[in-house]
């Protein structure tokens, strides 16, 4: 664990990753709720899972491209 707290840019990157996680889970939960109330089991769950996965991966690609354009070090630290 580092001795110094993360700077604002690094904290923003962590929050963006947490947002991606929520974007992947929220459609799945909405699909489950739709299945429960509309009786469409299992199609709401399947649609929510696919939408969450595609949306989350797309957001990760956008974040990765933004990191590449900024010229920062790759995820996981400096290159060997």
C-alpha positions in Angstrom: 0.0 0.0 0.0 1.5 3.4 -1.0 2.4 5.9 1.8 0.9 8.8 -0.1 -2.8 9.3 -1.0 -3.6 9.1 -4.7 -3.7 12.4 -6.7 -6.9 13.7 -8.2 -6.2 12.2 -11.6 -5.6 8.8 -10.3 -8.6 9.0 -8.0 -10.7 10.0 -11.1 -9.4 6.9 -12.9 -10.5 4.7 -10.0 -13.9 6.3 -9.9 -14.3 5.8 -13.7 -13.5 2.1 -13.2 -16.1 1.8 -10.5 -18.6 3.5 -12.8 -17.9 0.8 -15.4 -18.7 -1.9 -12.9 -22.0 -0.3 -12.0 -22.8 0.1 -15.7 -22.3 -3.6 -16.2 -24.5 -4.6 -13.2 -27.4 -2.1 -13.4 -28.9 -3.4 -16.7 -28.7 -6.9 -15.3 -30.7 -5.9 -12.2 -33.2 -4.0 -14.4 -33.6 -7.1 -16.5 -34.3 -9.1 -13.3 -36.9 -6.6 -12.2 -38.5 -6.6 -15.6 -38.7 -10.4 -15.5 -40.3 -10.4 -12.1 -43.0 -7.9 -12.9 -43.7 -8.6 -16.6 -43.2 -12.4 -16.4 -40.8 -12.5 -19.3 -38.3 -14.8 -17.5 -35.4 -15.3 -18.6 -35.4 -12.7 -21.5 -35.0 -9.6 -19.4 -32.0 -11.1 -17.6 -30.5 -12.1 -20.9 -31.0 -8.7 -22.5 -29.8 -6.9 -19.4 -26.6 -9.1 -19.3 -25.8 -8.5 -22.9 -26.5 -4.7 -22.7 -24.4 -4.4 -19.5 -21.5 -6.3 -21.0 -21.5 -4.5 -24.3 -21.9 -1.1 -22.6 -19.2 -1.8 -20.0 -16.7 -3.1 -22.6 -17.4 0.0 -24.8 -16.7 2.3 -21.8 -13.5 0.5 -21.0 -12.3 0.9 -24.6 -13.1 4.6 -24.4 -11.2 5.0 -21.1 -8.3 3.0 -22.6 -8.1 5.2 -25.7 -8.3 8.4 -23.5 -5.4 7.1 -21.5 -3.4 6.3 -24.6 -4.0 9.8 -26.0 -2.9 11.4 -22.7 0.4 9.7 -23.0 0.3 8.2 -19.6 1.8 5.0 -18.4 -0.1 1.8 -19.2 -2.3 0.2 -16.5 -0.3 -1.7 -13.9 2.6 0.7 -13.8 5.6 1.6 -15.9 6.7 -0.7 -18.8 9.5 -3.1 -18.0 
